[in-house]
């Protein structure tokens, strides 16, 4: 198994709210891969759960770490790119 990670800053002035979190969870869930997201030093949450994502309470400028685990680096990187687009 391969795990790919990326750090991304919240770019929406209103923070990471329900609409982008819902789309992120849909993409993660549809992939069937393991996706986690969280802040450095804190427990990560499942990327396919809107409620879990909203509990992060991510505000403008905060940095989150996204991790994708897949069979290959290429597969994980492709999904990671799609997820990053939600920010």
MOKAWO-V949269 format. One record per pair of residues at least 4 apart in sequence whose C-alpha atoms are under 8 Angstrom apart, sorted by the first residue. I is the first residue (numbers start at 0). J is the second residue. Records with the same first field share a line. If there is no record, write none. Layout:
# MOKAWO-V949269
I->J / J
This chain:
# MOKAWO-V949269
0->68 / 69 / 70 / 71
1->68 / 69 / 70 / 71 / 72 / 75
2->66 / 67 / 68 / 69 / 72 / 75
3->66 / 67 / 68 / 72 / 75 / 76 / 79
4->64 / 65 / 66 / 67 / 79
5->64 / 65 / 66 / 79
6->62 / 63 / 64 / 65
7->62 / 63 / 64 / 65 / 83 / 86
8->59 / 60 / 61 / 62 / 63 / 86
9->14 / 15 / 57 / 58 / 59 / 60 / 61 / 62 / 63 / 86
10->14 / 59 / 60 / 86
11->15 / 59 / 86
12->58 / 59
13->58 / 59
14->56 / 57 / 58 / 59
15->19 / 20 / 53 / 56 / 57 / 58 / 59 / 86
16->20 / 53
17->21 / 49 / 53
18->22
19->23 / 85 / 86
20->24 / 49 / 52 / 53 / 85
21->25 / 49
22->26 / 85
23->27 / 46 / 47 / 82 / 85
24->28 / 46 / 47 / 48 / 49 / 52
25->29 / 47
26->30 / 47 / 81 / 82
27->31 / 32 / 33 / 34 / 46 / 47 / 78 / 82
28->32 / 46 / 47
30->78
32->67 / 68 / 69
33->45 / 46 / 67 / 68 / 69
34->45 / 46 / 47 / 65 / 66 / 67 / 68
35->43 / 44 / 45 / 46 / 65 / 66 / 67
36->43 / 44 / 45 / 46 / 52 / 63 / 64 / 65 / 66
37->41 / 42 / 43 / 44 / 55 / 63 / 64 / 65
38->42 / 43 / 62 / 63 / 64
39->63 / 64
44->51 / 52
45->51 / 52
46->51 / 52
48->52
49->53
50->54
51->55
52->56
53->57
57->61
65->79
66->79
67->75 / 76 / 78 / 79
68->75
69->74 / 75
70->74 / 75
71->75
72->76
73->77
74->78
75->79
76->80
77->81
78->82
79->83
80->84
81->85
82->86
